[in-house]
Amino acid sequence: MNWIAYLALKNLFPTGQKLTFFTIMSTLGVTLGVAVLVVVQSVMNGFQAEIRRDLVRIQGEIRVECSGAVDSLAEFWKKMQIFSEIEAIAPYCCGVVMLIHGNRPVFPLAKGVTEDEAKVTGLGESLKFCSLEDLDSDRIILGEQLAAQLGICLGDRVELYSPLALEALQNDDIIFPREVEVAGFFAASDCDKNALLCSMGRMQDLYGLGEGVHGFTIKVKSDYSVEKFAKRLQKQLGSEYRVTDWIHGNSDLLFALRWEKTMMFFVLLFILLVASFSIASMLVTNVVRKTREIGVVMAMGGTRWGIARCFCLQGFFVGICGTFLGIFFGIVVLYYRDNIVNIIDKILTGNDAQNYLSQFTHLPVEYNANDFIFIGLFSLLICIFSGIIPGLKAARIHPANALRSE
């Protein structure tokens, strides 16, 4: 073994002795810093993944909209047949309506869909007590939060008012509300908590569209890129239609999520920086305590550069141990995350704050190998640099002065 690495290991792990206090504290500092970074980055990845899945579930991968209503459906279907990338396609109508239950009006976003909607979005998976086949001109499906807000139960009847009623009043005409039954609910997130689903026919009737629709939702085969296909589809359809993929349609939100993750990493990075100061303090103390030994090594032919590298290697070994322990400890914490969060909730709030605030049944986590590699490399670099100043201090010691040191 190289004498530099041998001396570095002997200083950290003396033969026949227990680990030194400084070594333990320095390693624990790196361990905690890495563990916190692993936990926070993995949880942030989990929240991002959940939000992305919600966006695709609600909006679909690609939306094709027209400035007005698309009346010639046969012509549109003919245009779509040339694209082999399309796995499924479904028409839709959407718009704001007024819903009244018990003299309490709300203005949800109503979406008229067909049974094909389940093929292009994940709405079918979030339905409760019903399916998309239950939708007809007399039944609707409400979001759970909207139903809870109005105190609506399964089978209750509500009234829907069309926006066309205002235009009719100007012409001294009256459009009566449509009374419909609540056939079921769907699990709503923050993205669609104020929404309802109805049949295509009912939505066309509310907005006076006849046989027209507002747009189409497209699901792309998994072998193809959603963004690239959206650009190709826009070029093929021309300016008459507007093609929006879910990534560009929610670019501001996705950017905010990425920026939030970056800022969390930057803030928590200071934990590792504090740990590096602990390592530097330990190594400086070793320089003072081992001055005579340093002089002996230099007198025996050890170079100043070798002495400096010896202290940098000590920081590296502490970083290796702390990084692997931190990753292991972080994964253990993530594995028991729900139990830990529930205990904290009961101690601090006395209720299930997790479900109330985040609307998730459990704390989401997604492991990213790139994050683990980046955190590990950054931790090692910080630990290595923490040994530079003590190493330079040791390299400047004159052998004769060191041997006279007491």
Secondary structure as GFF3:
##gff-version 3
##sequence-region A 1 406
A	DSSP	alpha_helix	3	12	.	.	.	ID=ss1
A	DSSP	alpha_helix	21	59	.	.	.	ID=ss2
A	DSSP	beta_strand	62	70	.	.	.	ID=ss3
A	DSSP	alpha_helix	73	80	.	.	.	ID=ss4
A	DSSP	beta_strand	86	96	.	.	.	ID=ss5
A	DSSP	beta_strand	98	101	.	.	.	ID=ss6
A	DSSP	beta_strand	104	106	.	.	.	ID=ss7
A	DSSP	beta_strand	109	113	.	.	.	ID=ss8
A	DSSP	alpha_helix	117	120	.	.	.	ID=ss9
A	DSSP	three_ten_helix	123	126	.	.	.	ID=ss10
A	DSSP	beta_strand	127	128	.	.	.	ID=ss11
A	DSSP	three_ten_helix	132	134	.	.	.	ID=ss12
A	DSSP	beta_strand	139	143	.	.	.	ID=ss13
A	DSSP	alpha_helix	144	150	.	.	.	ID=ss14
A	DSSP	beta_strand	157	161	.	.	.	ID=ss15
A	DSSP	alpha_helix	164	170	.	.	.	ID=ss16
A	DSSP	beta_strand	178	186	.	.	.	ID=ss17
A	DSSP	beta_strand	195	199	.	.	.	ID=ss18
A	DSSP	alpha_helix	200	207	.	.	.	ID=ss19
A	DSSP	beta_strand	213	220	.	.	.	ID=ss20
A	DSSP	alpha_helix	226	237	.	.	.	ID=ss21
A	DSSP	beta_strand	241	245	.	.	.	ID=ss22
A	DSSP	alpha_helix	246	249	.	.	.	ID=ss23
A	DSSP	alpha_helix	251	289	.	.	.	ID=ss24
A	DSSP	alpha_helix	291	299	.	.	.	ID=ss25
A	DSSP	alpha_helix	304	335	.	.	.	ID=ss26
A	DSSP	alpha_helix	337	348	.	.	.	ID=ss27
A	DSSP	alpha_helix	353	358	.	.	.	ID=ss28
A	DSSP	alpha_helix	369	386	.	.	.	ID=ss29
A	DSSP	alpha_helix	388	395	.	.	.	ID=ss30
A	DSSP	alpha_helix	399	404	.	.	.	ID=ss31
###
